[in-house]
């Protein structure tokens, strides 16, 4: 895994960053993609299926209400630093209103995505997986 990460970063000239310089919405932006990739990987590992079925399964994990539920499952595992990152993401004003989600679930989901984005940019991949495994039971 580390070989892949090193190759990925070297090939694209991606430098390590100071995560404290990023807004919580930027952390959520990258965290959303990381979470989506992990969930899609989990779903396709369950077996080959038509893409529409894969999309429906994935949607059950990535919608705001599912992410809010996942956060409640992992909340007690978070360090103080992780919880503070989550809160910054949850409290950030995105300027958009969710179409198909409760506002509270949407904000909790944004906080979770900010946390995942933070962990990703900090190269803490094992921690991301540890949290997601517990959260998607």
C-alpha positions in Angstrom: 0.0 0.0 0.0 2.7 2.5 0.9 4.4 1.8 -2.4 1.3 2.8 -4.2 0.9 6.0 -2.1 4.5 6.9 -2.7 4.3 6.2 -6.4 1.0 8.2 -6.6 2.4 11.2 -4.9 5.8 11.1 -6.7 4.2 10.7 -10.1 1.8 13.6 -9.6 4.3 15.7 -7.7 2.0 15.8 -4.7 3.7 17.3 -1.6 2.7 16.7 2.0 0.6 19.6 3.2 -0.1 21.5 6.4 -3.7 20.4 7.0 -4.2 23.3 9.5 -4.1 25.7 6.5 -7.1 24.1 4.8 -10.7 25.1 5.5 -13.0 22.4 6.8 -14.9 22.5 3.6 -11.8 21.8 1.6 -11.1 18.9 3.9 -14.7 17.7 3.4 -14.3 18.1 -0.4 -11.4 15.6 -0.5 -12.8 13.5 2.3 -16.0 12.9 0.3 -14.0 11.4 -2.6 -11.9 9.3 -0.3 -15.0 7.9 1.5 -16.8 7.3 -1.8 -13.8 5.4 -3.2 -13.6 3.2 -0.1 -17.3 2.5 -0.1 -17.3 1.7 -3.9 -14.4 -0.6 -3.4 -16.3 -2.4 -0.6 -19.4 -2.7 -2.7 -17.7 -4.1 -5.7 -15.8 -6.6 -3.6 -19.2 -8.1 -2.7 -19.4 -9.4 -6.3 -20.0 -8.4 -9.8 -23.4 -6.7 -10.4 -25.0 -4.4 -12.8 -23.8 -0.8 -12.3 -27.3 0.4 -11.3 -27.4 -2.1 -8.5 -23.9 -1.1 -7.4 -25.0 2.5 -7.4 -28.0 1.8 -5.2 -25.9 -0.2 -2.7 -23.3 2.6 -2.7 -26.0 5.2 -2.1 -27.1 3.4 1.0 -23.6 4.2 2.5 -22.8 7.6 1.1 -26.1 9.5 1.6 -26.0 12.1 4.4 -28.3 10.1 6.7 -26.0 7.0 6.4 -22.9 9.1 7.1 -24.6 10.6 10.1 -25.4 7.2 11.4 -21.9 6.1 10.8 -20.6 9.0 12.8 -22.7 8.0 15.8 -21.1 4.6 15.6 -17.5 5.9 15.7 -17.9 9.0 17.8 -16.6 7.3 20.9 -13.4 6.2 19.1 -12.3 9.7 18.1 -9.4 11.5 19.6 -9.8 15.0 20.8 -8.0 16.3 17.7 -10.3 14.2 15.4 -13.4 15.3 17.2 -12.3 19.0 16.8 -11.8 18.5 13.1 -15.2 16.9 12.8 -16.8 19.8 14.6 -15.1 22.3 12.4 -16.5 20.5 9.4 -20.0 20.1 10.9 -20.2 23.8 11.8 -18.9 25.1 8.4 -21.4 27.0 6.4 -21.2 25.6 2.9 -23.7 27.9 1.3 -25.7 25.0 -0.2 -28.9 23.5 1.1 -29.2 19.7 0.9 -31.9 18.6 -1.6 -32.6 15.1 -0.2 -31.2 15.3 3.3 -32.1 16.6 6.7 -30.0 19.6 7.5 -28.6 18.1 10.7 -27.6 14.9 8.9 -26.0 16.9 6.2 -23.9 18.9 8.6 -22.9 15.7 10.5 -22.0 14.1 7.2 -19.9 17.2 6.2 -18.1 16.9 9.6 -17.3 13.2 8.9 -16.1 14.0 5.4 -13.8 16.8 6.8 -12.4 14.3 9.3 -11.7 11.7 6.5 -10.2 14.4 4.4 -7.9 15.5 7.3 -6.8 11.9 7.9 -6.2 11.4 4.2 -4.0 14.5 3.9 -2.2 13.4 7.1 -1.5 10.0 5.4 -3.3 8.2 8.2 -4.9 5.6 5.9 -5.1 2.9 8.5 -7.1 5.2 10.8 -9.6 6.0 8.0 -10.2 2.3 7.4 -10.4 1.5 11.1 -13.2 4.2 11.5 -15.1 3.1 8.4 -15.0 -0.6 9.2 -16.5 0.2 12.6 -19.0 2.7 11.2 -20.5 0.6 8.4 -21.3 -2.5 10.4 
